[in-house]
Amino acid sequence: MFARFKKSESDPAAKPTLAPATQGLSGPMAKPPVTIRHRTPAALPKPTAEAVAADKEKKRRDKLSEIKLELHKRLLDNLNLAALEHATEADLKSEITAICGEAMQEMSVVLTKEERVGLNQDLYDEVMGLGPLEPLLKDDTINDILVNGPHRVFIERDGKLELSNVTFKDERHLLRIIDKIVSAVGRRVDESNPYVDARLADGSRFNAMVPPIAVDGSLVSIRKFKKEKLGIPDLVRFGAFTEEMAVYLQAAVACRLNIIVSGGTGSGKTTTLNALSSFIDNHERILTIEDTAELQLQQVHVGRMESRPANVEGKGAVTQRDCLRNALRMRPDRIIVGETRGEEVIDMLQAMNTGHDGSMTTIHANSARDAVSRLENMIAMAGIEMPIKAVRAQIASAVNLVVQASRLQDGSRRMVSITEITGMEGDVISMQEVFRYERLGLEPNGKIIGRFNATGVRSYYSDRFKQWGYNLPAEIYEPLP
């Protein structure tokens, strides 16, 4: 087809000419033939000492990983797994050390004392714990563990993400650890049900998504459980809010205002809700409803409920709405819903409106006004056909206070706004902000400079506070100069 565009061998234009500009010339016009010299390539730069050390360390870790894999196989062959439930930690570690010592002699492997101790601990974690995740779970400085496939494990410290040196052997290794976690709480994860929420033994929140939905390997998110419950004095000391705001919130909780804690993911909503619950009187009956139990209430009379997903046959699911409806028949003084995200919102609002004052919940939103809009949207998503004015009247009557929590760009968490809902003005819900966080600048190291300030607006619920014996000083509402 393209033969007429193809050069033939007899075509002089197809034959290369070595020197077309000088061929047949002589004398001064003639140029000497060009001599092509082959230069030797420049010597490659020698690797730095840091690069050599890093490469050596990587090879050492890879070798230890191979040894650990072989020893783990031998442990499974030699240990009586049925007897592990009754063995003490000391006995099991001693047995693992003995089996590993014999195996390394057979393999002619020589390790330092530190490497032996670390290897024995890793193998103990594989048998009895969660494998590579164990040291991260024991590190109290880590807030979140995020696994993006078997070879990339990120951690969060002080609000900043960093890549850790922890890895899994392969995808099968990671899936085995995931299955170990979810099976312990009676849940499952596989191709037919590729995502799951669960709770670790220490209370940490666990979420996993496996292939084929997770494209590059299983995704795991662990929000670690704080062993020490943070109270109001701790949050004030950390700068989450001020003492004046704490005094106001104490009066609001004690006077049984209905409160919504609003914020984004990781902004500290659950921590704030836990702290606010410390102001509840010890003689009240409290019922908590959550998808994954996280709340740590210190009162004596607390009933905790947790929703349940469907079984393999798609039956047996118990939703938050089911729990909430049943809770109304259990004589609660207050109902606390860990997070409102669906059709249970209508039952929550009705509970707040029908004698269960002082109820609390959290919601995902970026501001107090957005939180109210989300409540409207969730009511619409529940399939309840109501005029928008009636929906807003229901919300304005049920919700008294919106506490906005936020995680700022430097990783710090602040209570950026406290807003009261005061009623309806026409078709619009009227609101007034009492306290706010003002950003003033940014330090060279990226830390935010700011302050908490009152807006100068007196609380709409001041008379209610006085009736309950909380006569707040007028100074807390005065703005700073």
Secondary structure, 3 states (H helix, E strand, C coil): CCHHHCCCCCCHHHCCCCCCCCCCCCHHHCCCCCCCCCCCCCCCCCCCHHHHHHHHHHHHHHHHHHHHHHHHHHHHHHCCHHHHHHCCHHHHHHHHHHHHHHHHHHHCCCCCHHHHHHHHHHHHHHHHCCHHHHHHHHCCCCCEEEEECCCCEEEEECCEEEECCCCCCCHHHHHHHHHHHHHHCCCCCCCCCCEEEEECCCCCEEEEECCCCCCCCCEEEEECCCCCCCCHHHHHHHCCCCHHHHHHHHHHHHCCCCEEEEECCCCCHHHHHHHHHCCCCCCCCEEEEECCCCCCCCCCCEEEEECECCCCCCCCCECHHHHHHHHCCCCCCEEEECCCCCCHHHHHHHHHHCCCCCCEEEEECCCHHHHHHHHHHHHHHCCCCCCHHHHHHHHHHHCCEEEEEEECCCCCEEEEEEEEEEEEECCEEEEEEEEEEEEEEECCCCCEEEEEEECCCCCCCHHHHHHCCCCCCHHHHCCCC
